[in-house]
Amino acid sequence: MKKIFTLLACILPLTACGANTESFTPEETVKKELPALVKTTVDTYGESECATVVADVKSFQVDVTYGDYVISVPISGKVTFGLRNMYTTDASQLQVGMVFENCNLAANIKINGEEGAEAEEHKYEFKDFSFAAYLSGGNAYIDISNASLMNSLTKYVAELLKQEESVAKALLGSGKYRIDNVITNDKLPLVKKEEVTEENIAKGINDAFGIVTDEDLAKIMSLVHDKGKNTYDLKFSVTDPAIVNRSYSKSGANADVTCEKVNVDVEALTDDKGIFSSVTLKGEVGVKTNVKEESANVNLKGEADLSLDLTKYAITNPSFAEFKSPTVLINFIMNLIKGLFPDTGSNE
């Protein structure tokens, strides 16, 4: 059995027909679903040179406890990623774009003091901001001209560096920057078409996630195929103490990870061509890590909708003439560095 690859591949379904619901154990999934699913997936992604993925993050939160620090980071918003000509060897033909829309990000930091002392709290927020980055013609284009994001950056960076005037001046401008020759022909192709095979995909996933054993699959996975709605509902629920409390580490590594809880629900909707067109992710994962005798608890919880379009490149290219040269961006960074080391007028 191909471990995690089995789990992921079984949510890339074929077109369903009929009106009944079926449940599968891992062994039945492999026998009935996996071979055809993998072939459909490899054929589709192997032939497509254009793809757009949209992730609507309804809620996502990362909670970290490390020593005296308790950090909570809630995130929401929409992220669109587009790619065209992924197999090209000509840098001028490659196009990549990423756009963040209506995004909200916060960092709530609580620092526990000595026993009896009041905790120190800090809160930072970026509300309803947009950000975009593009790669076209070998050049990178960065757009952070959204007013709310720029104002937030000005406020927090100025507070951090205690250099409000210099930071405000540095951030003035269009907020559009160009960096030339980010990618050249010698760095291409991004993906070799002949390497997009079932065997290579399986090997790559298993190399990354080989910590899950075949025996664990029967304990953590359930799959329900609703033919009437054309959906596959894949759930991971880890309750077995032998799995939850197991420590995962690799030989020679200076860190280990202990899984404390896992509860993930993945629902995939197919289209009439036998390819999943949207995926809903819900779940919570908690782990404890130990790095150089320092421990940290990390908990991730969220819900997101993903949609995939293999027929077009949906991100509109910006007007590249409006973008400034990297000099403006470099001057901004230099001002930030100067702010860290203010000139006191004394050598003492």
Disulfide bonds with the S-S distance in Angstrom:
none
